[in-house]
Amino acid sequence: MTSGMMNLYEAKKRVAFQLASLPDIGLLQNMGLRVGTQVKVQGRYALGGPVLLRVEDAFSVAIGKDIATQISVREVAPS
């Protein structure tokens, strides 16, 4: 991955990230996850469980680790 990019599962908690690339899974778009969407990791469940995300400061969703590792994010510079 390029500098400043990481997968969603590696992203720090409570830091704003922008989705850079996602796997072609229709359910992700139905959950409001698209390239450019801003998210924050709220938590990770133990033993490789899902990642809990806050999407656009509007709602929360859980994404399985296997999918989260396929989503590339870029940290949003603080304003």
Helices and strands as residue ranges (DSSP letters): E 5-7, G 8-10, E 16-21, H 26-30, E 38-44, E 51-55, E 59-63, H 65-68, E 72-75
